[in-house]
Amino acid sequence: MSRAPQPPGHIARSDERLVLDAGAVREWSARTAEALGRDRAAIDAINVFPVADGDTGTNLYLTADAAHRAVEAVFTAPGALGTSAPDTADAVRAMAHGALLGARGNSGTILSQLLRGMAGVLAEGADGDHLARALATAAASARAAVAHPEDGTILTVAAAAAADCAAGGALPDVARRAYDGARTALAATPGQLAVLGRAGVVDAGGQGLVTVLGALVETVTGETPEPPPRAPAPRPAAEPGPGGAGEPCGPDGEGPGYEVLYLLEAEDAAVDLLRARLDALGDSLVVVGGDGLWNVHVHVDDAGAAVEAGIEAGRPHRIRITHFAAPAPAPVPAPGPAAGTPAPAREERAARAVVAVLPGEGLAGLCAEAGATTVRTGPGGPPAGDELLDAVRRAHAREVVLLPNDTELRTAAAGAAERARAEGIRVALIPTRAAVQGIAALAVHEPGRSFDEDVVAMTAAAGATRYAELAVAERQSFTSAGVCQAGDVLGLIEGDVAVIGEDLTDTARTVLDRMLQAGGELVTLVVADGTPPGLADTLEAHVRRGYLAVDTVTYHSGEGAPPLLIGVE
């Protein structure tokens, strides 16, 4: 192993590391997870900012554990021996990626961005000078990821650690100076953030970062650093601070009632718009990541709207919702009216209803049986905003979930929702783009749970459903798959023509195969009247033969619908 140049006066001991090689990264990740696991209860106990929910230590531990498991996966993967052994770049990138995927809570999300910022520099070099640069990059990128950064938090501690080792030098010296700078900054946090001063504690996230840097010092020096002074358990605050300084936030408290986290696959431009939208919805907004994969964290009152914003931006998954203050259990509502019937002639509204736009009589009837108020798409095209507003009114419910099931309806549906809200109806618009996404959402609808939880579950089910449609070309035209002729069968996946064929069944098989290449657990087939006899049976058999772990369910849409709709969950 090559040795880095050392500053004058530095005498390396035999147990010191002068380069953070892959083995050292592995040891650091293990020590970090172990140390946070040991300290999690103490860190939880001093957690009063941004919400006094007592889980910062647990969230940091779970984030670090996910990072360590990702590093271990690199070392234990087939071929990870000899010339294929992981190097520093492999190890630090795995650590950062694992933290991104497993980030929990506000501080865990920030920690994942700190590790990501470090990884970019340490992948280029792993001596003391690179570590100093890595810490500076990490502190800057983490601060940029927080919508409204506060002094006296983990961000302040990270900046101090970077500042105290900015001069670089030998790796052990840089690690020690970073730790000492973080430790000093942590002790000062009660004087920087009022809520900490009132509670008599240091910042919990900053405490966790000091633990992370202490594990780094142990890894590169072989010595256990002096621990920061333990803060006493928080004392009751004289008055609640912003964002729930003294008590958990909630619908009747000082701040938002829910913490929303999800992973998001999206382009940079879409994430910029998402940040602005989520910032308007709530607080404690942190968006970290890059290269098409992001971890989103925000505190809001309307959890469904936060997830809906993610769907607008890209593809959210691993959605987690936490209640800061649990509301009283809602009574189980009476069943909603059947589709197409007048509102009940009574003063009392139903608690909740679902309004869904659907093609074909059969599909509309199916959803009506499930309790939805339905709106049919007709030969003239999708319904107008007035028709959607009328359907929301006809549902006669205090809360309405609206499923447009068509990309062309998004603007009209949003307008109808706003007009209904002005009339005192609570409306959540789930931007479903196809009928199969609406079916998936309706399948998990539970009127007995809270509105936000129901919307989140329905949104997640819709977002997890890829969709396709088979149609017959009416004229010659240019498509993303080439030139089609009148009468050709078009296979559209996620709205784009992906397959051009001559036979409906053969084209459907090809579309199914392309969709299932990305995995799937359930295939939904929606078959219209007039399709070849036995089409559904043929496709179900095709899935059973080629994809043993995939189930298939078939519905009949009747007249007025595309020949075949496909959903893959």
Secondary structure as the mmCIF struct_conf table of DSSP 4:
data_model
#
loop_
_struct_conf.conf_type_id
_struct_conf.id
_struct_conf.beg_label_comp_id
_struct_conf.beg_label_asym_id
_struct_conf.beg_label_seq_id
_struct_conf.end_label_comp_id
_struct_conf.end_label_asym_id
_struct_conf.end_label_seq_id
HELX_LH_PP_P HELX_LH_PP_P1 SER A 2 PRO A 5
TURN_TY1_P TURN_TY1_P1 PRO A 8 GLY A 9
TURN_TY1_P TURN_TY1_P2 SER A 14 ASP A 15
BEND BEND1 LEU A 18 VAL A 19
HELX_RH_AL_P HELX_RH_AL_P1 ALA A 22 ALA A 45
TURN_TY1_P TURN_TY1_P3 ILE A 46 ILE A 46
BEND BEND2 PHE A 49 PRO A 50
BEND BEND3 GLY A 54 GLY A 54
HELX_RH_AL_P HELX_RH_AL_P2 THR A 56 THR A 76
BEND BEND4 ALA A 77 ALA A 77
TURN_TY1_P TURN_TY1_P4 PRO A 78 GLY A 79
BEND BEND5 LEU A 81 LEU A 81
HELX_RH_3T_P HELX_RH_3T_P1 GLY A 82 SER A 84
HELX_RH_AL_P HELX_RH_AL_P3 THR A 88 GLY A 102
HELX_RH_AL_P HELX_RH_AL_P4 GLY A 105 LEU A 122
TURN_TY1_P TURN_TY1_P5 ALA A 123 GLU A 124
BEND BEND6 ASP A 127 ASP A 127
HELX_RH_AL_P HELX_RH_AL_P5 GLY A 128 ALA A 145
STRN STRN1 VAL A 146 VAL A 146
BEND BEND7 ALA A 147 HIS A 148
TURN_TY1_P TURN_TY1_P6 ASP A 151 GLY A 152
BEND BEND8 THR A 153 THR A 153
HELX_RH_AL_P HELX_RH_AL_P6 ILE A 154 ASP A 164
TURN_TY1_P TURN_TY1_P7 CYS A 165 ALA A 167
BEND BEND9 ALA A 170 ALA A 170
HELX_RH_AL_P HELX_RH_AL_P7 LEU A 171 ALA A 188
HELX_RH_3T_P HELX_RH_3T_P2 THR A 189 GLY A 191
TURN_TY1_P TURN_TY1_P8 GLN A 192 GLN A 192
BEND BEND10 LEU A 193 LEU A 193
HELX_RH_AL_P HELX_RH_AL_P8 ALA A 194 ALA A 199
TURN_TY1_P TURN_TY1_P9 GLY A 200 GLY A 200
HELX_RH_AL_P HELX_RH_AL_P9 ALA A 204 THR A 221
BEND BEND11 GLY A 222 GLU A 223
HELX_LH_PP_P HELX_LH_PP_P2 THR A 224 ALA A 237
BEND BEND12 ALA A 238 GLU A 239
TURN_TY1_P TURN_TY1_P10 PRO A 242 GLY A 244
BEND BEND13 ALA A 245 GLU A 247
TURN_TY1_P TURN_TY1_P11 PRO A 251 ASP A 252
BEND BEND14 GLY A 253 GLY A 255
BEND BEND15 GLY A 257 GLY A 257
STRN STRN2 TYR A 258 GLU A 265
HELX_RH_AL_P HELX_RH_AL_P10 ASP A 268 LEU A 281
STRN STRN3 GLY A 282 GLY A 290
TURN_TY1_P TURN_TY1_P12 ASP A 291 GLY A 292
STRN STRN4 LEU A 293 VAL A 300
BEND BEND16 ASP A 301 ASP A 301
HELX_RH_AL_P HELX_RH_AL_P11 ALA A 303 ALA A 313
BEND BEND17 GLY A 314 GLY A 314
STRN STRN5 ARG A 315 HIS A 323
BEND BEND18 PHE A 324 ALA A 325
HELX_LH_PP_P HELX_LH_PP_P3 ALA A 326 ALA A 338
TURN_TY1_P TURN_TY1_P13 ALA A 339 GLY A 340
HELX_LH_PP_P HELX_LH_PP_P4 THR A 341 PRO A 344
BEND BEND19 ALA A 345 GLU A 348
HELX_LH_PP_P HELX_LH_PP_P5 ARG A 349 ARG A 349
STRN STRN6 ALA A 350 PRO A 359
BEND BEND20 GLY A 360 GLY A 360
HELX_RH_AL_P HELX_RH_AL_P12 GLU A 361 GLU A 369
TURN_TY1_P TURN_TY1_P14 ALA A 370 GLY A 371
STRN STRN7 THR A 373 THR A 377
STRN STRN8 GLY A 378 GLY A 378
TURN_TY1_P TURN_TY1_P15 PRO A 379 GLY A 380
STRN STRN9 GLY A 381 GLY A 381
BEND BEND21 PRO A 382 PRO A 382
HELX_LH_PP_P HELX_LH_PP_P6 PRO A 383 ALA A 384
HELX_RH_AL_P HELX_RH_AL_P13 GLY A 385 ALA A 395
STRN STRN10 ALA A 397 LEU A 403
BEND BEND22 ASP A 406 ASP A 406
HELX_RH_3T_P HELX_RH_3T_P3 THR A 407 LEU A 409
HELX_RH_AL_P HELX_RH_AL_P14 ARG A 410 ALA A 422
TURN_TY1_P TURN_TY1_P16 GLU A 423 GLY A 424
STRN STRN11 ARG A 426 LEU A 429
BEND BEND23 ALA A 434 ALA A 434
HELX_RH_AL_P HELX_RH_AL_P15 ALA A 435 ALA A 443
TURN_TY1_P TURN_TY1_P17 VAL A 444 VAL A 444
TURN_TY1_P TURN_TY1_P18 PRO A 447 GLY A 448
BEND BEND24 ARG A 449 ARG A 449
HELX_RH_AL_P HELX_RH_AL_P16 PHE A 451 GLY A 463
TURN_TY1_P TURN_TY1_P19 ALA A 464 ALA A 464
STRN STRN12 ARG A 466 VAL A 472
BEND BEND25 GLU A 474 ARG A 475
STRN STRN13 SER A 477 THR A 479
TURN_TY1_P TURN_TY1_P20 SER A 480 ALA A 481
STRN STRN14 GLY A 482 CYS A 484
TURN_TY1_P TURN_TY1_P21 ALA A 486 GLY A 487
STRN STRN15 VAL A 489 ILE A 493
TURN_TY1_P TURN_TY1_P22 GLU A 494 GLY A 495
STRN STRN16 ASP A 496 GLY A 501
BEND BEND26 GLU A 502 GLU A 502
HELX_RH_AL_P HELX_RH_AL_P17 LEU A 504 LEU A 516
TURN_TY1_P TURN_TY1_P23 GLN A 517 ALA A 518
BEND BEND27 GLU A 521 GLU A 521
STRN STRN17 LEU A 522 ALA A 528
TURN_TY1_P TURN_TY1_P24 ASP A 529 GLY A 530
BEND BEND28 THR A 531 THR A 531
HELX_LH_PP_P HELX_LH_PP_P7 PRO A 532 PRO A 532
TURN_TY1_P TURN_TY1_P25 PRO A 533 GLY A 534
HELX_RH_AL_P HELX_RH_AL_P18 LEU A 535 GLY A 546
TURN_TY1_P TURN_TY1_P26 LEU A 548 ALA A 549
STRN STRN18 ASP A 551 GLY A 558
TURN_TY1_P TURN_TY1_P27 GLU A 559 GLY A 560
BEND BEND29 ALA A 561 ALA A 561
BEND BEND30 PRO A 563 PRO A 563
STRN STRN19 LEU A 564 VAL A 568
#
